[in-house]
């Protein structure tokens, strides 16, 4: 299956592009997508997409699948489908 990943800001810089189509096996989860992005982005991006040691921890990224935040889905275990659009970005803080 193919999934379109869009990135902005720091993630775009680390990945080296703002959009990429990724081929994944049927039934792949976001964890599988992050592993693939870690390979594509190399050592610069890998720490941001690495699976946390503790299952309850979360990635330092915001991830939106087809317009829905993964916090309202099944987190990193969200199953992806062919044609899904995934937005990945680093949240900004400030004031």
N, C-alpha and C positions, 0 to 999 in steps of 0.2 A: 504494500500500500504506500501511497505518497501523502506526506504531510507538508504543508507550507509553514515555515517558521519565519516570523518577522521579528526583528530586533531593533532597538533604538539605544541611543546614548552609549554608555560604557560597554554594554553587551555587543552592540554593533561594532564598536571599535575592536573589541577583543576577538570577535568572530571574523572580522575583516569584510563584512557585508551586511546589508540591512535585510536581505531576504534570501532564503535558501529552501529548496525543495529537498526533503529527506525521504529516502526509501527505507521503510521499516517492515518487519514481518507482521502478518495479520495478528491482531490481539496484543500488539505492543502497548506498553504503558508509557507515561511520561518519563519514568526512570530509564526506560530503554532509549527514549529520544534524547535525554540528557547525556547518556553514555555516548551516543552517536555524536552529539554536539561537542562533547569533550574531546573526541578523536579528531573532529574537523577543526576545532579551534585550537587544539594543541595545549601546551603547558600554560599559556596565558589565560585561557578560558576554563580549563579543567577544574581548578579549585572552586569555581562558582557553580558548576553543574554536578560536582561529585555527590554521590549519594551520602547523606549524613550517616554517621555511625549509629546514632540512636534513631529508631523508627519514628519517634515522636518529634524529632527535630525537623526543621524545614530548610529549604534552600534559601540563600540570601537574595533570591530573585522573586519578582512577581511574574506569575504565569497566567495567561488568559487563553482558554480554549474556546473557540467559536463564540467569543464575547462573554464567557463566564469565567470568573476567577476560580482557580482550582481549589480554593478554600471552600467553595460551595459545591464542589464535585467530590472526587475521592482523592484529593491531594496528588502526590507523586504517583499514586497507584491508579490514576485515571486512565482508563483504556482509550486509546486513540482509534479513530476510524479513517478510512481512506477519504481524502479531501479535506480533512480538518485543517483549520488555521490556528496556529499557536503564536501568541505574542509573548515575547520574553524580554523583560527589562529589569533594571536595578532601580528600586524605589529611591526617591530622593527625599531628604529631610532638610529642614531649614526653617528660617523664619525671619 
